């Protein structure tokens, strides 16, 4: 069965690119451009994994991660933060908010798909 991933990023280019990478990797993709629409999607769907950008208008990805972790229905979903901010403080904030991992942008297709498969415990997927 195909695994579904919610990608949250306010940059349409990044959202599209990450979506294409994941679809090519064999995943279903749900997309949201901000925290509010992401939470709306989560009210209707339970993805297998969530990928968050940090810098977004309104609630940032780190705050959103905290909200996701606080909800009974989403608290156990693996969360990967992808951000152009790769400084130690941002990474620490992300991990403290409950992210399972934190990767700097830009990210290569192979690295992203490998990381997602790894986090989902996917060993049988063909690349």
Secondary structure, DSSP 8 states (H G I E B T S, - for coil): ---EEEEE-S-HHHHHHHHHHHHHTT-EEEEESSHHHHHHHHHH---SEEEEES--SSS-HHHHHHHHHHSTTTTTSEEEEEES--SHHHHHHHHHTT-SEEEESS--HHHHHHHHHHHTT--S---
